[in-house]
Amino acid sequence: MDWDQYIFKKINGIVQEIRKPKLNPIEEENRVSLVEIKSRLTYLAQLLTGSAISILPAETTGGWKGAQFFLPASYGRAMDKEGNLDFYIYRVFYMYGQFRLKHFYTNETSEKEAYSQSVNKSKEVLKLISNEFPLFESLFDSVYKFEKAYCESNPKSANDSDAWLYGKWFVFNEQDIEDYQKLMQPIQKQTVAMDKEKDEYTEIEGKHVEDTTVLQVDTKAQEEYTMTHNFEKIETLDSFSGRWRDFDGSDDMDEHEEALRELNLDQLVRVDSPVHSIYRSDFVNAMGLMNMDNTITHYHFSYPEWHEANRVYREDYCKVIYERHNYSQTDYVQNVIEKNKVGINRLTKNSEKYLSEYFVKKRLSNGDEPDLDAMVDAYVDIRTGKTPSENLYISKRKKSKDIAILVLVDCSLSTDGYTNNQRILDLEKEAIIMASEVWNRFELKFQIDSFSSHTHSQCFYTTYKGFHEDWKLTKGRIGDMQSSGYTRIGAALRHATYLLDQVKADKKWLLLLSDGKPNDYDTYEGDYGIYDVKKAIQEASQKSIFTSAIAIDANAKFYFPKMFGINGYTILNHPSQLSESLTKFYINLIK
């Protein structure tokens, strides 16, 4: 960044700071942030609706759309912590009422109309919730009073009180309505659903978007684009104006961070180009996702996919492309082993009593203690004039349990992101290497595979270490794992189940390492993907395969229970937590 650009950036930052509204000190002190209570509100929303509802920050006052409840990023108008928290609880209940009453538009409308319609229908919503939850009325009265009191003391805010109380209606297209109908099913049933390292890149947590449109790339327009120069030294960001340019993949996000935060993300382009910068933002796709029908000509495995809304399988829908990985990064693996030596030893000790059992070997020439039966026989031989046997001892030895373990690693592009200042893929690699070192010591049968995808027609499945291969000769391959593509978990689980089913073992364990929920370039979002994964796990169970998951993302607690059950997953924030997680699954496996 040149000096004049740097000065402009600093001055612009000062101006933006001055423009920020000055808050009452008491209001600022007692303000509640959505981040602090997001987990609690998510559980409440999912309990009320019986669906996989997500809580996301709103650009303004928020509202309900599909499987998302949008709430203000922070709230402090009640002037005390308890009142501000009550506001969030009230709004979750209110959006649940809108969810039940199908309060949304099917045609484009103005922002003013979107808010006024929510106010006009507010009595209907309040009545529904009060009949179902009698105490809700007192909660609403409390929130209503401090909202009106705030507006009286802040005349500039007098006109936006209703917007904070009732939010706004959103426009639903055909895909949104179809998704909503899927969400409503649990309510109607009266149930509650519980090789080389990549280049450095920048990742920024961005603002979240309530309405957006995904645009198709016009490659012809990109090719015909003529570069223009406006003779301005300082570059800024602006919304899409219909002029297509090439995507160069350069990493200059640090320089444009402030401009990005002000950018309106109502139009987005979905591309496959590699990226060096990540601007993380949750948004609701106003156009729905694309259904791709790519055809492949090379050899593949075909698997069905479960369509929960229609309660049918889509036969031969997913094409799994299988390959073996033979490249290694031995130095990477050795460094991980050296760094986690203490953790590996602790994991070995904790696993010993579960992965091994004693068996007695009799009539040995030396051993732990005398073999009484052999000694009696020897005494009889001596008394009868025969030469006695010298095998007069017994030995208690350890025998490994007959367990076959297949580790399935999520290598989608999202694993190139970070959690707790650690790259997710590196966390996965360290966990795999630590566990494999222990399993190798106990001479267990295990295989390490990875998966990613790009539509249902291209589900990539790679084996890094097969059941029949020596860990010492193959462990360098783990260092060469790379991120790519999307996360179509169901197809990968079905292929892993097929492979495990071919193995002879008393116990079979399929362990998934993933950072996030199912998604793909075509339709594999929300409940569609979650229910397909759940169905794939049921199919594995029917083949006596124990399935569990280790999630490397705290947000997994909102949707992993629906796929794996309450006891079928654990969240791993650091490789050091692997010991406790694996021990818990061992116990469930060998019961």
C-alpha positions as CSV (number, residue, x, y, z in Angstrom):
1,M,0.0,0.0,0.0
2,D,1.4,3.4,-1.0
3,W,1.8,6.2,1.5
4,D,-1.0,8.3,0.1
5,Q,-3.4,5.3,0.2
6,Y,-2.3,4.6,3.8
7,I,-3.0,8.2,4.9
8,F,-6.4,8.1,3.2
9,K,-7.2,4.8,4.9
10,K,-6.3,6.3,8.3
11,I,-8.3,9.5,7.8
12,N,-11.3,7.5,6.6
13,G,-11.1,5.4,9.7
14,I,-11.2,8.5,11.9
15,V,-14.2,9.9,10.0
16,Q,-16.1,6.7,10.4
17,E,-15.4,6.6,14.1
18,I,-16.6,10.2,14.5
19,R,-19.8,9.3,12.5
20,K,-20.7,6.5,14.9
21,P,-23.6,7.4,17.1
22,K,-22.6,8.2,20.7
23,L,-24.1,5.7,23.1
24,N,-25.3,6.3,26.6
25,P,-22.6,5.0,29.0
26,I,-25.2,2.9,30.9
27,E,-26.6,1.5,27.7
28,E,-23.1,0.6,26.5
29,E,-22.2,-1.1,29.8
30,N,-25.3,-3.3,29.8
31,R,-25.4,-4.0,26.1
32,V,-25.8,-7.7,25.3
33,S,-24.0,-9.1,22.2
34,L,-25.6,-11.9,20.2
35,V,-22.3,-13.8,20.1
36,E,-22.4,-14.2,23.9
37,I,-25.8,-15.9,23.9
38,K,-26.0,-17.4,20.4
39,S,-25.7,-21.0,21.6
40,R,-28.6,-20.7,24.1
41,L,-30.8,-19.0,21.6
42,T,-30.1,-21.6,19.0
43,Y,-31.1,-24.4,21.3
44,L,-34.3,-22.5,22.2
45,A,-35.2,-21.9,18.5
46,Q,-34.6,-25.6,17.6
47,L,-36.6,-26.8,20.6
48,L,-39.5,-24.5,19.7
49,T,-39.6,-25.3,16.0
50,G,-38.3,-28.9,16.1
51,S,-36.0,-28.0,13.1
52,A,-32.4,-27.2,12.5
53,I,-32.7,-23.4,13.0
54,S,-29.6,-21.2,12.9
55,I,-29.2,-17.9,14.7
56,L,-27.4,-15.3,12.6
57,P,-26.6,-11.6,13.1
58,A,-28.9,-9.2,11.2
59,E,-27.8,-6.2,9.2
60,T,-30.6,-4.2,11.0
61,T,-33.4,-5.5,13.2
62,G,-33.7,-8.9,11.5
63,G,-36.6,-11.4,11.1
64,W,-37.2,-15.0,10.0
65,K,-36.3,-16.5,6.7
66,G,-36.3,-20.3,6.1
67,A,-34.0,-22.0,8.6
68,Q,-32.5,-18.8,9.8
69,F,-33.6,-16.5,12.6
70,F,-31.8,-13.1,12.1
71,L,-31.3,-11.1,15.3
72,P,-29.5,-7.8,16.0
73,A,-25.8,-8.2,16.5
74,S,-26.2,-6.4,19.8
75,Y,-28.9,-4.8,21.9
76,G,-28.8,-2.3,24.8
77,R,-32.0,-0.3,24.7
78,A,-33.4,-1.9,27.9
79,M,-30.6,-0.2,30.0
80,D,-30.0,-3.3,32.1
81,K,-28.5,-6.8,31.2
82,E,-31.6,-8.8,32.2
83,G,-33.9,-6.7,30.0
84,N,-31.5,-6.8,27.0
85,L,-31.4,-10.6,27.4
86,D,-35.2,-10.8,27.6
87,F,-35.4,-8.9,24.3
88,Y,-33.5,-11.7,22.5
89,I,-35.6,-14.4,24.1
90,Y,-38.8,-12.6,23.2
91,R,-37.6,-12.2,19.5
92,V,-36.9,-15.9,19.2
93,F,-40.4,-16.7,20.5
94,Y,-41.9,-14.1,18.1
95,M,-40.1,-15.5,15.1
96,Y,-41.3,-19.0,16.1
97,G,-44.8,-17.6,15.8
98,Q,-44.1,-16.2,12.4
99,F,-42.6,-19.5,11.4
100,R,-45.8,-21.3,12.4
101,L,-48.1,-18.8,10.7
102,K,-46.1,-18.7,7.4
103,H,-45.5,-15.0,7.5
104,F,-43.5,-14.2,4.4
105,Y,-43.9,-12.6,1.0
106,T,-43.9,-14.5,-2.3
107,N,-43.3,-11.4,-4.4
108,E,-40.8,-8.5,-4.2
109,T,-41.8,-5.7,-2.0
110,S,-40.4,-2.5,-0.5
111,E,-38.5,-2.3,2.8
112,K,-41.2,-0.1,4.3
113,E,-43.9,-2.6,3.4
114,A,-41.9,-5.5,4.8
115,Y,-41.8,-3.8,8.2
116,S,-45.4,-2.5,8.2
117,Q,-46.8,-6.0,7.3
118,S,-45.0,-7.5,10.3
119,V,-46.6,-4.8,12.5
120,N,-50.0,-5.4,11.0
121,K,-49.9,-9.2,11.7
122,S,-48.2,-8.8,15.1
123,K,-51.5,-9.4,17.1
124,E,-52.0,-12.7,15.3
125,V,-48.5,-13.8,16.2
126,L,-48.7,-12.7,19.8
127,K,-52.0,-14.5,20.3
128,L,-50.7,-17.8,18.9
129,I,-47.7,-17.7,21.2
130,S,-49.6,-16.6,24.3
131,N,-52.1,-19.5,23.9
132,E,-49.2,-21.9,23.7
133,F,-47.0,-20.3,26.3
134,P,-49.0,-18.4,28.9
135,L,-45.9,-16.7,30.5
136,F,-45.0,-15.2,27.1
137,E,-47.5,-12.4,27.6
138,S,-45.6,-11.0,30.6
139,L,-42.3,-11.3,28.7
140,F,-43.8,-9.3,25.8
141,D,-45.2,-6.6,28.2
142,S,-41.8,-6.2,29.7
143,V,-40.0,-5.8,26.4
144,Y,-42.7,-3.5,25.0
145,K,-42.5,-1.2,28.1
146,F,-38.7,-0.7,27.9
147,E,-38.8,-0.2,24.1
148,K,-41.4,2.5,24.4
149,A,-39.5,4.1,27.3
150,Y,-36.3,4.1,25.2
151,C,-38.1,5.8,22.3
152,E,-39.5,8.5,24.6
153,S,-36.1,9.4,25.9
154,N,-34.6,9.2,22.4
155,P,-36.9,11.0,20.0
156,K,-34.7,10.1,17.0
157,S,-35.6,6.4,17.6
158,A,-39.3,7.0,18.0
159,N,-40.2,5.6,14.6
160,D,-38.2,2.4,14.8
161,S,-39.7,0.8,17.9
162,D,-42.0,-1.5,16.0
163,A,-39.1,-2.6,13.8
164,W,-37.2,-3.8,16.9
165,L,-40.3,-5.5,18.3
166,Y,-41.6,-7.3,15.3
167,G,-38.7,-7.3,12.7
168,K,-39.7,-7.6,9.0
169,W,-41.1,-10.1,6.5
170,F,-38.8,-11.6,3.9
171,V,-39.5,-12.7,0.3
172,F,-39.5,-16.4,-0.2
173,N,-39.0,-17.9,-3.7
174,E,-40.1,-21.4,-4.7
175,Q,-36.9,-23.0,-3.3
176,D,-37.4,-21.1,0.0
177,I,-41.0,-22.4,0.2
178,E,-39.9,-25.9,-0.5
179,D,-37.2,-25.7,2.2
180,Y,-39.8,-24.3,4.6
181,Q,-42.1,-27.2,4.0
182,K,-39.3,-29.6,4.9
183,L,-38.7,-27.7,8.1
184,M,-42.4,-27.9,9.0
185,Q,-42.5,-31.7,8.8
186,P,-41.3,-32.4,12.3
187,I,-43.9,-30.0,13.7
188,Q,-46.7,-31.8,11.8
189,K,-45.5,-35.1,13.2
190,Q,-45.4,-33.7,16.7
191,T,-41.7,-34.6,17.2
192,V,-38.5,-32.7,18.2
193,A,-35.4,-33.4,16.1
194,M,-32.9,-33.6,18.3
195,D,1.7,-32.5,-1.2
196,K,2.9,-29.2,-0.6
197,E,1.7,-26.7,1.8
198,K,-0.8,-24.3,0.4
199,D,0.1,-20.6,0.0
200,E,-0.6,-18.3,2.8
201,Y,-4.0,-16.5,2.7
202,T,-6.0,-14.1,4.7
203,E,-9.3,-14.9,6.4
204,I,-11.7,-12.2,7.8
205,E,-14.9,-12.7,9.7
206,G,-17.4,-10.6,7.7
207,K,-20.9,-9.2,8.3
208,H,-23.7,-11.6,7.7
209,V,-26.2,-11.1,5.0
210,E,-30.0,-11.6,5.2
211,D,-30.8,-11.4,1.4
212,T,-28.5,-12.1,-1.5
213,T,-28.6,-13.3,-5.1
214,V,-26.1,-15.7,-6.6
215,L,-25.1,-14.7,-10.1
216,Q,-23.9,-17.0,-12.9
217,V,-20.5,-16.1,-14.3
218,D,-20.5,-14.6,-17.7
219,T,-17.2,-15.9,-19.1
220,K,-17.8,-14.3,-22.5
221,A,-18.2,-10.9,-20.9
222,Q,-15.0,-11.5,-18.9
223,E,-13.1,-12.2,-22.1
224,E,-14.5,-9.1,-23.8
225,Y,-13.9,-6.8,-20.9
226,T,-11.7,-3.8,-21.7
227,M,-9.6,-2.4,-19.0
228,T,-10.4,1.2,-18.1
229,H,-8.4,3.7,-16.0
230,N,-10.1,6.4,-14.0
231,F,-6.9,8.1,-12.9
232,E,-7.7,7.7,-9.3
233,K,-4.8,6.5,-7.2
234,I,-6.9,5.1,-4.4
235,E,-8.9,1.9,-5.1
236,T,-12.3,1.4,-3.4
237,L,-14.9,-1.4,-3.4
238,D,-18.3,-1.0,-4.9
239,S,-21.3,-3.2,-5.6
240,F,-21.6,-5.3,-8.7
241,S,-22.6,-3.1,-11.7
242,G,-23.0,-5.7,-14.4
243,R,-19.4,-5.4,-15.7
244,W,-17.5,-8.8,-15.6
245,R,-13.8,-8.9,-14.9
246,D,-11.4,-11.8,-14.5
247,F,-10.8,-13.4,-11.1
248,D,-7.0,-13.1,-10.4
249,G,-7.0,-14.9,-7.0
250,S,-4.6,-12.3,-5.5
251,D,-4.4,-11.8,-1.7
252,D,-4.9,-8.2,-0.9
253,M,-7.7,-8.5,1.7
254,D,-5.8,-6.8,4.5
255,E,-5.7,-3.6,2.4
256,H,-9.4,-3.7,1.7
257,E,-10.8,-4.9,5.0
258,E,-12.5,-1.7,5.9
259,A,-14.1,-1.3,2.5
260,L,-15.3,-4.9,2.6
261,R,-17.1,-4.3,5.9
262,E,-19.1,-1.5,4.2
263,L,-19.8,-3.5,1.0
264,N,-23.4,-4.6,0.3
265,L,-23.3,-8.3,-0.4
266,D,-26.7,-8.6,-2.0
267,Q,-25.2,-10.1,-5.2
268,L,-22.6,-12.8,-5.2
269,V,-20.8,-14.9,-7.9
270,R,-20.1,-18.6,-7.3
271,V,-16.9,-19.8,-8.9
272,D,-14.4,-22.7,-8.7
273,S,-11.2,-20.6,-8.9
274,P,-8.6,-21.2,-6.1
275,V,-8.6,-18.4,-3.6
276,H,-6.0,-16.8,-1.3
277,S,-8.4,-14.7,0.8
278,I,-11.5,-15.8,2.8
279,Y,-14.2,-13.3,3.8
280,R,-16.4,-15.5,6.0
281,S,-20.1,-14.5,6.0
282,D,-23.4,-16.3,6.5
283,F,-26.1,-15.5,4.0
284,V,-29.4,-16.7,2.7
285,N,-29.4,-17.5,-1.0
286,A,-32.4,-15.8,-2.6
287,M,-32.1,-17.9,-5.7
288,G,-31.6,-21.3,-4.1
289,L,-28.7,-23.6,-5.1
290,M,-28.1,-25.1,-8.5
291,N,-28.9,-28.7,-9.4
292,M,-26.0,-29.9,-11.5
293,D,-26.1,-32.9,-13.8
294,N,-22.5,-33.4,-14.7
295,T,-21.6,-36.6,-16.4
296,I,-18.3,-38.5,-15.9
297,T,-16.8,-41.0,-18.2
298,H,-14.1,-42.7,-16.0
299,Y,-14.6,-45.5,-13.6
300,H,-16.6,-44.8,-10.4
301,F,-18.8,-46.3,-7.7
302,S,-22.5,-45.4,-7.7
303,Y,-24.5,-44.8,-4.5
304,P,-28.0,-43.7,-3.7
305,E,-28.8,-40.5,-1.9
306,W,-31.7,-40.0,0.6
307,H,-34.4,-37.4,-0.3
308,E,-36.1,-36.7,3.1
309,A,-38.9,-34.5,1.7
310,N,-40.1,-37.3,-0.6
311,R,-39.0,-40.1,1.7
312,V,-37.3,-41.9,-1.2
313,Y,-33.8,-42.8,-2.4
314,R,-32.4,-41.2,-5.5
315,E,-30.9,-44.3,-7.0
316,D,-27.4,-44.3,-8.4
317,Y,-27.3,-40.6,-7.8
318,C,-23.8,-40.1,-6.4
319,K,-20.7,-41.0,-8.3
320,V,-17.7,-41.7,-6.1
321,I,-14.3,-41.4,-7.8
322,Y,-11.8,-43.5,-5.9
323,E,-8.0,-43.2,-5.9
324,R,-5.0,-44.1,-3.8
325,H,-2.5,-41.5,-2.7
326,N,1.2,-42.3,-2.9
327,Y,3.0,-39.0,-2.3
328,S,4.6,-38.3,1.1
329,Q,5.8,-35.5,3.4
330,T,7.7,-37.5,5.9
331,D,9.3,-34.5,7.7
332,Y,5.8,-33.1,8.5
333,V,4.7,-36.3,10.2
334,Q,8.0,-36.7,12.1
335,N,7.6,-33.1,13.4
336,V,4.0,-33.8,14.5
337,I,5.1,-37.0,16.4
338,E,7.9,-35.3,18.1
339,K,5.7,-32.3,19.1
340,N,3.0,-34.6,20.5
341,K,5.2,-37.3,22.1
342,V,3.7,-36.8,25.5
343,G,0.1,-36.8,24.2
344,I,0.8,-40.0,22.2
345,N,2.1,-41.8,25.3
346,R,-0.9,-40.6,27.4
347,L,-3.3,-41.9,24.7
348,T,-1.4,-45.2,24.6
349,K,-1.8,-45.6,28.3
350,N,-5.5,-44.7,28.4
351,S,-6.2,-47.0,25.5
352,E,-4.3,-50.0,26.8
353,K,-7.0,-51.4,29.1
354,Y,-9.6,-51.1,26.3
355,L,-7.7,-52.3,23.3
356,S,-5.9,-55.3,24.9
357,E,-7.0,-58.2,27.1
358,Y,-5.0,-60.9,28.9
359,F,-5.0,-64.5,27.9
360,V,-3.2,-67.4,29.6
361,K,-0.6,-69.5,27.9
362,K,0.0,-72.8,29.7
363,R,2.8,-75.4,29.8
364,L,5.7,-73.1,29.0
365,S,9.4,-73.6,29.7
366,N,9.4,-70.3,31.5
367,G,6.7,-67.9,32.6
368,D,5.1,-65.7,35.2
369,E,4.2,-68.5,37.7
370,P,4.1,-72.3,38.0
371,D,1.5,-74.3,36.1
372,L,-0.1,-76.5,38.8
373,D,-1.6,-78.9,36.3
374,A,1.8,-79.4,34.6
375,M,3.6,-79.8,37.9
376,V,1.1,-82.6,39.0
377,D,1.7,-84.4,35.7
378,A,5.4,-84.0,36.1
379,Y,5.3,-85.5,39.6
380,V,3.3,-88.5,38.4
381,D,5.8,-89.0,35.6
382,I,8.6,-89.0,38.1
383,R,6.9,-91.5,40.4
384,T,6.2,-93.8,37.4
385,G,9.7,-93.6,36.1
386,K,9.1,-91.4,33.1
387,T,11.0,-88.4,32.1
388,P,8.9,-85.3,33.1
389,S,8.2,-82.4,30.8
390,E,10.1,-79.2,31.4
391,N,7.1,-77.0,30.5
392,L,6.0,-76.2,34.0
393,Y,5.0,-72.6,33.8
394,I,2.2,-70.3,32.7
395,S,2.3,-66.8,31.2
396,K,-0.3,-64.1,31.1
397,R,0.0,-62.2,27.8
398,K,-1.9,-59.4,26.2
399,K,-3.8,-60.0,23.0
400,S,-5.1,-57.1,20.9
401,K,-8.9,-56.9,20.3
402,D,-10.0,-57.7,16.8
403,I,-11.1,-54.2,15.7
404,A,-11.1,-52.7,12.2
405,I,-11.1,-48.9,12.1
406,L,-11.7,-46.7,9.1
407,V,-10.9,-43.0,9.6
408,L,-12.7,-40.7,7.1
409,V,-11.3,-37.2,6.9
410,D,-13.1,-34.2,5.6
411,C,-10.7,-32.5,3.2
412,S,-13.1,-29.9,1.7
413,L,-12.0,-26.3,1.2
414,S,-13.5,-25.2,4.5
415,T,-10.8,-27.2,6.3
416,D,-8.3,-24.6,5.0
417,G,-9.9,-22.2,7.4
418,Y,-9.0,-21.6,11.0
419,T,-10.5,-22.3,14.5
420,N,-8.8,-21.1,17.7
421,N,-5.9,-19.8,15.6
422,Q,-5.2,-23.2,14.2
423,R,-5.8,-24.4,10.6
424,I,-8.5,-27.0,10.7
425,L,-6.7,-29.4,8.3
426,D,-3.6,-29.3,10.5
427,L,-5.8,-30.2,13.5
428,E,-7.2,-33.2,11.6
429,K,-3.7,-34.3,10.5
430,E,-2.3,-34.2,14.0
431,A,-5.3,-36.1,15.4
432,I,-4.9,-38.8,12.7
433,I,-1.2,-39.2,13.2
434,M,-1.5,-39.4,17.0
435,A,-4.3,-42.0,16.9
436,S,-2.5,-44.0,14.2
437,E,0.7,-44.2,16.2
438,V,-1.3,-45.7,19.1
439,W,-3.3,-48.1,17.0
440,N,-0.1,-49.3,15.3
441,R,1.4,-50.1,18.7
442,F,-1.6,-52.4,19.4
443,E,-1.4,-53.9,15.9
444,L,-4.9,-52.9,15.1
445,K,-6.3,-53.0,11.5
446,F,-7.0,-49.4,10.4
447,Q,-7.4,-47.4,7.2
448,I,-7.2,-43.7,6.6
449,D,-9.3,-42.1,3.8
450,S,-10.3,-38.6,2.8
451,F,-13.2,-37.1,0.8
452,S,-14.3,-34.0,-0.9
453,S,-16.8,-33.3,-3.7
454,H,-18.0,-31.1,-6.5
455,T,-21.6,-32.0,-7.1
456,H,-23.2,-35.4,-6.8
457,S,-21.4,-36.5,-10.0
458,Q,-17.9,-35.9,-8.6
459,C,-17.5,-37.2,-5.1
460,F,-13.8,-37.7,-4.6
461,Y,-12.6,-40.5,-2.2
462,T,-8.9,-41.1,-1.5
463,T,-7.1,-43.8,0.5
464,Y,-3.9,-42.8,2.2
465,K,-3.3,-45.9,4.2
466,G,-5.1,-49.2,3.5
467,F,-6.0,-51.9,6.0
468,H,-3.3,-54.2,4.5
469,E,-0.5,-51.5,4.5
470,D,2.2,-50.9,7.1
471,W,1.7,-47.6,9.0
472,K,5.5,-47.0,9.2
473,L,5.7,-47.1,5.4
474,T,2.6,-45.0,4.7
475,K,2.4,-42.4,7.5
476,G,4.3,-39.8,5.4
477,R,1.3,-39.6,3.1
478,I,-0.8,-37.9,5.8
479,G,1.4,-34.9,5.6
480,D,0.4,-34.5,1.9
481,M,-3.3,-34.1,2.6
482,Q,-4.7,-31.0,0.9
483,S,-8.0,-29.1,0.9
484,S,-10.3,-28.9,-2.1
485,G,-14.0,-29.0,-3.1
486,Y,-17.1,-29.3,-1.0
487,T,-18.5,-31.6,1.8
488,R,-20.9,-34.3,0.5
489,I,-20.6,-36.5,3.6
490,G,-23.4,-39.1,2.7
491,A,-21.7,-40.5,-0.4
492,A,-18.3,-40.8,1.4
493,L,-19.9,-42.6,4.4
494,R,-21.6,-45.1,2.1
495,H,-18.3,-45.9,0.3
496,A,-16.5,-46.2,3.6
497,T,-19.2,-48.5,4.8
498,Y,-18.8,-50.6,1.6
499,L,-15.0,-50.9,2.3
500,L,-15.5,-51.8,6.0
501,D,-18.0,-54.4,5.1
502,Q,-15.3,-56.3,3.2
503,V,-13.1,-56.6,6.2
504,K,-13.2,-59.5,8.7
505,A,-13.2,-58.2,12.3
506,D,-15.2,-58.7,15.5
507,K,-15.8,-55.0,15.8
508,K,-15.9,-52.4,13.0
509,W,-15.6,-48.6,13.6
510,L,-16.1,-45.8,11.1
511,L,-14.8,-42.5,12.5
512,L,-15.5,-39.2,10.7
513,L,-13.3,-36.2,11.2
514,S,-15.0,-33.0,9.9
515,D,-15.3,-29.3,10.5
516,G,-18.7,-28.6,9.3
517,K,-22.2,-29.5,8.1
518,P,-22.9,-31.1,4.7
519,N,-22.8,-28.8,1.6
520,D,-22.0,-29.0,-2.1
521,Y,-21.9,-26.9,-5.3
522,D,-25.3,-28.4,-6.2
523,T,-28.2,-28.9,-3.8
524,Y,-26.9,-30.5,-0.6
525,E,-27.7,-27.9,2.0
526,G,-29.6,-27.7,5.3
527,D,-31.9,-30.6,6.3
528,Y,-31.5,-32.3,2.9
529,G,-27.8,-33.0,3.6
530,I,-28.3,-33.6,7.3
531,Y,-31.0,-36.3,6.8
532,D,-28.9,-38.0,4.0
533,V,-26.0,-38.3,6.4
534,K,-28.3,-39.6,9.1
535,K,-29.7,-42.2,6.7
536,A,-26.1,-43.3,5.7
537,I,-25.3,-43.8,9.4
538,Q,-28.4,-46.0,9.8
539,E,-27.3,-48.0,6.8
540,A,-23.9,-48.6,8.4
541,S,-25.5,-49.6,11.6
542,Q,-27.5,-52.3,9.8
543,K,-24.1,-53.8,8.7
544,S,-22.9,-53.8,12.4
545,I,-20.6,-50.8,11.8
546,F,-20.3,-48.4,14.7
547,T,-20.2,-44.8,13.4
548,S,-19.0,-41.7,15.3
549,A,-17.7,-38.3,14.5
550,I,-15.1,-35.9,15.8
551,A,-16.1,-32.3,14.9
552,I,-13.4,-29.6,14.6
553,D,-15.8,-26.7,14.9
554,A,-17.7,-25.5,17.9
555,N,-20.8,-24.8,15.7
556,A,-21.2,-28.5,15.1
557,K,-23.1,-28.8,18.3
558,F,-26.1,-27.3,16.5
559,Y,-26.4,-30.0,13.8
560,F,-24.2,-33.0,14.7
561,P,-26.7,-34.3,17.3
562,K,-29.3,-34.6,14.5
563,M,-26.9,-36.7,12.4
564,F,-25.0,-38.7,15.0
565,G,-27.1,-38.6,18.1
566,I,-26.2,-37.0,21.5
567,N,-23.4,-39.6,22.2
568,G,-22.2,-40.1,18.7
569,Y,-19.9,-37.2,18.3
570,T,-17.5,-35.0,20.2
571,I,-15.9,-31.6,19.5
572,L,-12.1,-31.4,19.3
573,N,-10.5,-28.0,19.8
574,H,-7.0,-29.2,20.1
575,P,-5.2,-32.5,19.4
576,S,-4.5,-32.9,23.1
577,Q,-8.2,-33.6,23.6
578,L,-8.0,-36.6,21.3
579,S,-7.3,-39.0,24.1
580,E,-10.5,-38.4,26.0
581,S,-12.6,-38.4,22.8
582,L,-11.3,-41.7,21.5
583,T,-11.5,-43.4,24.9
584,K,-15.2,-42.5,25.1
585,F,-15.8,-44.1,21.6
586,Y,-13.7,-47.2,22.5
587,I,-15.9,-47.9,25.5
588,N,-19.1,-47.6,23.4
589,L,-17.6,-49.8,20.7
590,I,-16.5,-52.7,22.9
591,K,-19.6,-52.8,25.1
